[in-house]
Amino acid sequence: MAVVIDRPHQTFKPLARMPKCRLQSYSHLHDFTQTITYIHKSYSTPCLSVTTKDVESPNPRIEIVCGRKAPKVHVLVAEVAIALASGVKPTPVPTGLGGAYYLQSRKGNTIAVVKPADEEPMAFNNPKGFAGRMLGQPGMKRSIRVGETGLRELAAYLLDHGGFAGVPPSALVKICHVKFNVNKNNTGLATDPPFKITSIQRYVEHETDAGDLGPSGFSVSSVHRIGILDARLLNLDRHAGNMLVKNIHGSYVAGMAELVPIDHGFCLPESLDDPYFEWLHWPQASVPFSETETDYISNLDPFKDAELLRTELPLIRESSVRVFIVCTLFLKGATAAGLSLADIGQMMTRDFIGGEESWSILENICVNTKNNMDMDITRDRKDESKEFDEMFAFVKEFADGLNPNQNEGVSIHSATDKLQKRSKLSDARLARLVQKCDVKDGCGPAGTPILRNNHETGVCVSFEEMKEDEWSLFLEYFKELLPMAFEEKKSTNLLKQRLGNSCEF
């Protein structure tokens, strides 16, 4: 069965009953700025009824902005479109710091959660008192900008290949003529915008969240799969409240409850920020990966996934994509070295010693990688200078021996030009790298130089300013340092085991 409004220029109107369907192809649609007046559902794929021009109408409309190719998204949007056409109003979610709304079907069951971009924490239309910043400014997490968490919700769904971690279907949509929150402006007036850009996610039926149960009730596989996703995306906010617990067979059995991850707006930061992993000290995180999980990680291709992000989410910044690549390479290397999820999480998380914050092992690896690049560039420059000095002396001696009056100027000038050109190239590259380290406030918690200071709100390791050739070179050096770090971690674990055994009575 399918649902559609027959008249092509008519927008949403409340439906008294389900009319018959006349399916219409949408293969010609390439620009989401076209007006989608209705989305209906069929047994194959959702079909779109469109108008050739925008018709001003107070009736609700919904358009897919990003995530059109993601599986199950069209079905979700179709259900939401039917609900809005039926006169269903969004219901505010009382919990959380940002504006979020439940959308119910005509029968009253919740089908989706909607989060407008301008109602995120710190955004100007935030309904819960956490407003004051414009879109694009640093948000509650300094490496996540206001208004961009919806992009990351979709990114998490796109990168959860095969539903491995169970991220619910998500998309970025434009919803027109639907009542959401609007704060008063400087004149004291509040005017409803004609549309809002929002993230939309399939609502997951659940009994509770991980905060209401002890971790012993969760399956090892479920914890591992969420942890793998969090490590890849460098999730800054994986707490118990955004892991939903599904009831299995009507009763919770120890080690059997499955977790569903939601709320991924604080993933893919623009810099190596400090993540928070609720599962870090759960016993399941210390259990070795299964063969299935190891195979999944080994088959991950961070560069292919990076192209997926650039293609499907062109608004996401390249600095976030590079953080994703670094974290995925780190995860793959650590897994191949035999480290557990707990080991990986610990190496990615900063430590607090004596009330002071210190770099994570991952951040230290990146800093050392950058420093090694500087040292090698300096060394190469000196070697090149010495080599050309020797060549210059040889050419001069050879030219003097042949014909000092005719050849000296030509041969010496040619050698000098080559030397100067290479020296200038090396000097320019070295100066740019050193300049990143010489930022006055660009030192880490332990006084270690870093790549740059992010948004002038805190210290971080960022790859934003690297050119493509530098970025490629950085990754080569980075992969060379990983085995040493993993072996050191394994040695530390072994020492802790020995100390623990020696203390047993």
N, C-alpha and C positions, 0 to 999 in steps of 0.2 A: 504494500500500500504506500502511496505517496501523497503529500499535501502540497498544494500550490494555490496561489490566488490567480484566477483565470485572466482577469483584466491586466494587461501588461503595465499600465501606468498607475496602478493603484498600490499604495503602500500598506503597511500593517493596519488591520482592523480586527477588533475582537471577533473570534470565530464562534458562532453558535453551534456548529457541528463540522466535522471534517469533510470538506468538499472533495470531489474527485480530482485526480491529478492529470495534468497534461505536461509531460516531461519536456525539458528544454535543454539543449546542449550549452555548456559554458566553456568550451575549449578555446573560444576566441578571446576570453578575458585575460588580459595581461596587466592591467592597471587597476589597482584596488581603489582608485579614486572614482571609478564608475559607481553609480548608485545601485546597490544591491537591495532590491525592495523586499525580497523574501527568499528564504532558503528552505527547501523542503527535502524530504527524505525518501529514498527508494531502497530497493533491495540491493542495488549495485553501489552507486555513489550519490552523494547529495547533488541536486541540480539547483541552479540559480535562476531566478526570474529577474531580469534587469530592465532598466529603462535606458534609453539613449541619452537622456538629459536628466539632471537633478530636478526633482519635483519638490518644491517646498511643502512640507507636510509635518504636522505635529505628531504623526504616528511613528512608532518605534521602527528603527532599522538597525541591522547589524551587518558589518563587513569584516572579513578576515584581512588583517593587515600583514601579519607574518605567521607562518606556520601552515600555509595552504597545502604543502606537500606532506605534512606530518600525518602519520596514520591515525585514524579515529577522530581527527579534529573536525572534519566536515559533519560527521554524525553528531558530535557534541554541539556544534554551532547550530545545526538544524533543530535540535531539540530546544535550544535556547530561543531560537527565532519563533518557534511555535508557541512557546510559553509567553513571550512578549506580545505576540499577536493575539493571544488569548486574554490579554489584560493583566497578566501577572506582574506585580511590582517587586523590585529588589528589596530584600530584607536585610538591614544592617547587621553585621556580625559584632557582638558586643566586646569580644576579646581581641587582643592584639593592639599594636600601636598605630597601624595604618587603617585606612578606610577599606573595608571589605564587605561584600554583600552576597547573601545566598539567593539563588534563583530557583524557584520551585516550578514543577510542571503543573498542569491543570488539576492533576489529582492530589497535589500537595506535597509530593515527595521532592526532596532537594536534588537537583541535577548538576548544579555548577556553583563555583565560587568566583566572583568577579572582583578585581582590585584595580580601580582607576589610577592612572599614573600620577595625577595631580592630587591624590589623596594619600600617597605614600607617607611614611614617617618623615617629617621635616618639610614636606611639600606644602604649598600655599593653601590648598583646600583640605588639608588633613582635618578630619572631624573630631579628633580626640585630643586636641590641644598641643600637638607636636608639629606646629606649622612655623613658617617664617622664612623659608628658603625657596629660591626659584629652581626650576628644572635645570639640571645640568651641574648644579653646585654640589660639593661634597655633602654626603648625607650622614646618617647615624654611623655608618661605617665609612671611614675616611677614603677608602678605595672603591666605594660604590656611590655613584652619583644619584642625586634625587631624580626620580622619574624613570630610572632604568632597571628597576628590579623586575618589571614584567618581561623584559627581554631575557633575563636570566632564568625566569620560570620556564620559558619556552626552550631556552638552550639546554636546560637540564633534561627536558623531555626528549629533545632531539638526540642528545648524546647518550641517553639510556638505551643503547641498542638492544632490540629484542625485548624491551621491558625487563631487563636483567634486574634492576633494583626496584621496579614497580612504580616509577614516577607516573602519576595520572596524566592523561592527555591534556595538553595545554596549548594555548595559542595567544596571539596578540590581536585584539579586535578593536573596531571602531563602533561604538553604540550611539545611535542618534535618538534624540527626543525621549530619553529615559531619565527619570528623576534620580540624581545622585547629590552628594553634599557639595555645597558651594559656600565658602566663607565670605563674610562681608569684606569689601575692598576699603580703600582709604576714605571713600566718601560715605561709608556706612551702608552701602547698597550691596545686595547680592543678586547677581543676574545669572540665570541658568545658561550655560553654553549649549549650542545646538548639538554637540556631540562630545564624547570623551573617549580617549584611547585607554583601554583597559586590558589587563591580562585576564584570561578565563581558563579555569581548570575544572576538570571533571570532579564532582564531589564523590568522596569515597565513604561508603557506609562502613561504620566502625562502632565498636563498643566503648572504647576509651583511647587514651594515648599512653605513651611509654612512661609518663610521669606518675601514673596511678598504679603501676605494677613494678615489681622488682625485676631486674634484668634476667634473673634465672628462668623466667617464663618464656623468653624469646628464643627462637631457633637460631642456631649458629649460622646457618646459611643466610637468614634474613639480616642478621647483624653484619655479616661479611659483605653482602651485596650493597647495603647502604653505605658501609664504610669505604668500599671501593669507589663508589660514585663520589662521595665526599672528598676523598683524596684527589681524585682526578680534577674536580671542579674547585678545590680549595674552599670548601664551604666554611664560611665564617660564623655560621649560626645554626649548627646542628644540635638542637636541644631536645629534651624529652617531649615537649609539646608539639613538635612537628614530625613525630613518628607515631602514626596511628596504629592501633592494635586491632586486628581483625579476630573475631571469635571463631574458633574452629570447632565444629561439631557441637556447638552449644556450651562448651566448657573449656576452660583454660587448663591445658596439660603442661606440666613443667617442660620447658625446652621445645614447645610446639607452636606457640603463638607467632603469627607472622606480622611483620611491621611494614607499613606503607609510608614512604617518605613524601612529605609535602613541603611547601614554602621554601623555594630555592632562590629567592630574590637576592640573597647575600652570597651567592656563588660567583665564581669567575671575577674576582676583584682585579683592579687595574695594576696592582702591585702585590708583592708577597706579604700580605697582611697576616696577622695572627689568627689562625682558625680556631674554632671551638667544636670539638667532637665529643658529644655526650657519651658515645660508646667507647671512648678511649680506655677506660679502666674496667669495662665489663669483662667478665671471664671469657666470653665468646671471642673477643678481639685477640686473645693470646693463643687461640687454637689455630694450628696451621691451616693454610688455605687448602681446600679440596682440589682434586684434579680438574673438576669443571671450572672452578674459579680461577685456577692458575692458567688454564687454557684461554679463558675469556680475557684475562689481563694480557697474556702474551700476544693475543691476536689484535689488541687495540692498536690503532694507527693514529697517533696524535696529529700527524700532518694532514692526513685525509680528513680527520674530524675538524681540524682547523679550517680547511677549505669549506667544509659543510657550514661552519659558523659564519664565515665570510660571505657565503652565497645566500644562506637562508636568513641571516641576521646581519645585514650590512651596516646597521646602526651600532653594532657592538664594536668597541674600540680595539685596535690591534694590540694594545698593551695587555688587555684581558686575554686575548687569544694566545699571546706568548706565555703568559702565566700558566694557562691551561697546558700548553705544550711541555713546559718545564715540569709541571706536577705529574703529568702522565708519564714522561720519561723516567721520572724519579720512582713512581709507583711500579713501572715495569722492571726497572733495574733492581729495586728492593725485593720484589717478588721472585725474580730469577735468582737472587742471592739467598733465598730461603727465609727471609724475614717475615714476621707475622704482621697482621693488621695493626696490632698495638704498637709494634716497633715502628712501623711506618708513620702512624699518627703522632708518636712521640717525637720523631725526627722532624716533623713538619710544624710542631707546636713550640712556641717560645716558653722559656723557663723563667720562673720568678725565684731568685736566690737573694736572700737578705733584703727583701723588699724591693729589689731592682729587677727590671726586665732584661733578659739577655736574648741574643739572637737564637733562632732555631737552628738545628743542624742544616736544614735545607738552605736557609738564608746564608749561613756561613759558607756552604759549598759554593753558592752563587758569588759571594764576595771574593772567595779565594780564586774562583774561576776568572773573575774580572781582573784581579791582581796579577794572576799568571799571564793574562793577555797583555797587560801593561809591561810586565817584565820582559816577555818575549819580543814585544814590539821594540822596546828599548834596546834589547840585545841585538835584534836583527838590524836595527838602525846603525848600531856601532859596527857590526860586522860589515854592513854595506859600505859604511864610510871608510873603514880600513881597507876593504877590497878596492874601492875606487881610488883611494889615495895611492895604493900600490900600482894600480893600473895607470893612474895619472903620471906617476914617476917614471913608469916604464915607457909610456908614450912620449913623454918629454925627452927621455934619454934616447929613444929610438929616432925621434924627429931631429934631435940635435945632431945625431950621427949621420943622418941622410943628407939633410940640407937645412941648416938652421935658418937660412933667410927665406925659404919658400914654405916649408912644411910645418914649422913650429906653430904658426898662428892657427892653421886649419886643424891639425891633430889635437893640440892642446885645447882648443876651443870646443871641439866636439866632445872630448872626454869630460871637460868641465860642465858642459850643458847637461850631459847624462847624470853626472853626480848631483848637480843642483836640483834637477827635476825629481830624482828619487828621494833626495833629502827633504825637499819641500813636502812631498806626498807623505813621507813617514812622519815628519814634524807635525803636519796638520792633523793626522789621525791620532797621534800620541797626545797632542795638546787637547783635543776634544775629549779623550778618555780621562786624562788627568783632571780636566776641568770639572768633570762630573764628580770626581773624588774630592775636589777642593771646595765644595759647597760648605760654607761656614757651619751651618746647622745640619749638615748632611752626615752625621755620625750616628752610628747605632747605639743601642743601650749600653754597650760595653766600650764605646769609643771607636768602633771599627768603621772605616770609611765605607760608604755604600755608593750605589749607582746614582741616586738622586733623591731629592726630598719631594714628597707627593703633596700637591695642592697647598703647600705651606701649612699643613695642619698636623703633620707628624712625619716620622722617619720611616722609610720603607726601602725595599729593594724593588726597583722598577726597570723595565726593559724598553720603555716607551721611546726614548731618544736614540736608540741604536738603529743604524742603517742596516739594510739587508745583509751586506757582506759582514758587518760586525756581528749581527745576530747569528748568522751561520757559523762564524768562527767561535762565538761564545758557546753554542751548543756542542761543538766538537770538544772544546776544553771541558765543558760541563760533564759530558759523558765519560771523559777520561778520569775525572775525580770521583765519580760515584762508587766504583768498586772499593776504593780505599775507605770511604766513609761507611759502607755497608760492612766491611770486615771489622772495622773498629766497633761498630754497633754490636756485632755478633760477639766480639771479644768481651765487651762490657756486660752483655747478657750472661755469658759464661762465668765471668767473675762474680756476678750477683748470685748465680746459682750455687757456686762454691761457698760463698759467704753464708748463704741461707742454710745450706746443708751443715756447715760447721757449727751453726747456732742451734741445731735441733738437739733435743734431749731424748 
